[in-house]
Amino acid sequence: MKLSYVLIGLAIFAFILRPDLIPASLALALIAFGVVFGLFRDHLMK
């Protein structure tokens, strides 16, 4: 779960520090959201 928070933090950093790389940061944010959603869904399934 903490790894997903790190991914989200990296995506936010990329968005703030490098506005010219917005597509890459958005892709990172989507991937991080997918990881968080997958882990949360697995947790609910148990």
The 8 nearest C-alpha neighbors of each residue, nearest first, counted from 0:
[[1, 2, 3, 4, 35, 38, 34, 39],
 [0, 2, 4, 3, 5, 6, 35, 7],
 [3, 1, 5, 4, 0, 6, 7, 31],
 [2, 4, 6, 5, 1, 0, 31, 35],
 [3, 5, 1, 7, 2, 6, 8, 0],
 [6, 4, 2, 8, 3, 7, 9, 1],
 [7, 5, 3, 9, 8, 4, 31, 10],
 [6, 8, 10, 4, 9, 5, 31, 28],
 [7, 9, 5, 11, 6, 10, 12, 4],
 [10, 8, 12, 6, 7, 11, 13, 5],
 [9, 11, 24, 7, 13, 28, 8, 12],
 [10, 12, 14, 8, 13, 9, 15, 7],
 [13, 11, 9, 15, 14, 10, 16, 8],
 [12, 14, 10, 16, 17, 11, 15, 24],
 [15, 13, 11, 12, 18, 24, 17, 21],
 [14, 16, 12, 13, 17, 11, 18, 10],
 [17, 15, 13, 12, 14, 18, 11, 19],
 [16, 18, 19, 13, 20, 14, 15, 21],
 [19, 17, 20, 21, 14, 15, 16, 13],
 [18, 20, 17, 21, 22, 14, 16, 23],
 [21, 19, 18, 23, 17, 22, 24, 14],
 [20, 22, 24, 18, 23, 19, 14, 25],
 [23, 21, 25, 24, 20, 26, 19, 27],
 [24, 22, 26, 25, 21, 20, 27, 13],
 [23, 25, 10, 27, 21, 26, 22, 13],
 [26, 24, 28, 22, 27, 23, 21, 29],
 [25, 27, 23, 29, 24, 28, 22, 30],
 [28, 26, 24, 30, 25, 29, 10, 31],
 [27, 29, 25, 31, 10, 26, 30, 7],
 [30, 28, 32, 26, 31, 27, 33, 25],
 [31, 29, 33, 27, 32, 28, 26, 34],
 [32, 30, 28, 34, 33, 29, 6, 3],
 [33, 31, 29, 35, 34, 30, 36, 28],
 [32, 34, 30, 36, 31, 35, 37, 29],
 [35, 33, 31, 37, 32, 36, 38, 30],
 [34, 36, 32, 38, 37, 33, 3, 39],
 [35, 37, 39, 33, 34, 38, 32, 40],
 [38, 36, 34, 40, 39, 35, 33, 41],
 [37, 39, 41, 35, 40, 36, 42, 34],
 [38, 40, 42, 36, 41, 37, 35, 43],
 [41, 39, 43, 37, 42, 38, 36, 44],
 [40, 42, 44, 38, 43, 39, 37, 45],
 [41, 43, 39, 40, 45, 44, 38, 37],
 [42, 44, 40, 45, 41, 39, 38, 37],
 [45, 43, 41, 42, 40, 39, 38, 37],
 [44, 43, 42, 41, 40, 39, 38, 37]]
